[in-house]
Amino acid sequence: VGLRAAKRALRLGHGLDLRAGLEVEDAAWRSVAFSGDRAEGVAAFNEKRPPQWPGE
């Protein structure tokens, strides 16, 4: 999820002015920060187990 969002932000943000680029970056961050993968990563870390990425 994170890599997909980063690639999309790079693709969409290339050549934009600062304000538009920051909007693309913010959208990418929000899509990752509230994803199922993030929740699973935090839970796996806290439980000291390998993560089972849901891909969402």
Stockholm file with secondary structure:
# STOCKHOLM 1.0

chainA/1-56         VGLRAAKRALRLGHGLDLRAGLEVEDAAWRSVAFSGDRAEGVAAFNEKRPPQWPGE
#=GR chainA/1-56 SS CHHHHHHHHHHHHTTCCHHHHHHHHHHHHHHHHTSHHHHHHHHHHHHTSCCCCCCC
#=GC SS_cons        CHHHHHHHHHHHHTTCCHHHHHHHHHHHHHHHHTSHHHHHHHHHHHHTSCCCCCCC
//
